């Protein structure tokens, strides 16, 4: 009888440990996921941007491995006079994910479709070699990115494909 009680208690203990392990292991790995993000930038205070009304950015984030990412970005530049022009940029880099923190290091930036203003093109090319650290929260098919340096210019919401 004591042997049956010990076996039963051992099985219950193993089930409880397995349950706790499953509950504590949060699978928010980004590997092989694709996210769609949109941003709109307007109300510029820099004199260099006074002729622009908005920059609308549509991005496709792809986390292709445990540490590599790609971003394909489609930008529409709208001037104050209503004229619109497209820009297309492709980014590649490495990422580091720890708990609710994500750091993106942009290793390669290619302008696939340039804008007529070289300063605008340069502002996108300047991401090469740059790192951005985010706090993020994944809720179902949404992921919220918050800039770690408290600059809301990089904050965004993305949707899983």
Residue pairs with C-beta under 8 A, 6 or more apart in sequence:
28 138
29 97
30 63
30 69
30 95
30 97
30 102
31 63
31 64
31 65
31 66
32 63
32 64
33 62
33 63
33 160
33 161
34 60
34 61
34 62
34 63
34 160
34 161
35 60
35 61
35 143
35 158
35 159
35 160
35 161
36 58
36 59
36 60
36 61
36 158
36 159
36 160
36 161
37 57
37 58
37 59
37 60
37 61
37 145
37 156
37 157
37 158
37 159
38 56
38 57
38 58
38 59
38 156
39 56
39 57
39 59
39 156
40 54
40 55
40 56
40 57
41 54
41 55
41 56
41 57
41 153
42 53
42 54
42 55
44 50
44 52
48 119
50 80
51 79
51 80
52 77
52 78
52 79
52 80
53 78
53 79
53 80
53 82
54 76
54 77
54 78
55 75
55 76
55 77
55 78
56 75
56 76
56 78
57 73
57 74
57 75
58 73
58 74
58 75
59 71
59 72
59 73
59 74
59 158
60 71
60 72
60 73
61 69
61 70
61 71
61 158
62 69
62 70
62 71
62 72
63 69
63 95
64 70
67 94
67 95
67 96
68 92
68 93
68 94
68 95
69 91
69 92
69 93
69 94
69 95
69 104
70 90
70 91
70 92
71 89
71 90
71 91
72 88
72 89
72 90
73 87
73 88
73 89
73 90
73 91
73 124
74 86
74 87
74 88
75 86
75 87
75 88
75 89
75 124
76 84
76 85
76 86
76 87
77 84
77 85
77 86
77 87
77 115
77 120
78 84
85 115
85 116
86 113
87 111
87 113
87 114
87 115
87 120
87 121
87 124
88 111
88 112
88 113
89 109
89 110
89 111
89 112
89 124
90 109
90 110
90 112
91 106
91 108
91 109
91 110
91 127
92 106
92 107
92 108
92 109
93 104
93 105
93 106
93 107
93 108
94 104
94 105
94 107
95 102
95 103
95 104
95 105
96 102
96 103
96 105
100 135
100 136
100 137
101 133
101 134
101 135
101 136
101 148
102 133
102 134
102 135
102 136
102 145
103 131
103 132
103 133
103 134
104 131
104 132
104 133
104 134
105 130
105 131
106 127
106 128
106 129
106 130
106 131
106 132
107 128
107 129
108 128
109 124
109 125
109 127
109 128
111 121
111 124
111 125
114 121
115 121
132 147
132 154
133 147
133 148
133 149
134 145
134 146
134 147
134 148
134 154
135 145
135 146
135 148
136 143
136 144
136 145
136 146
137 143
137 144
137 146
138 144
140 160
141 159
141 160
142 157
142 158
142 159
142 160
143 157
143 158
143 159
143 160
144 156
144 157
144 158
145 154
145 155
145 156
145 157
145 158
146 155
147 153
147 154
147 155
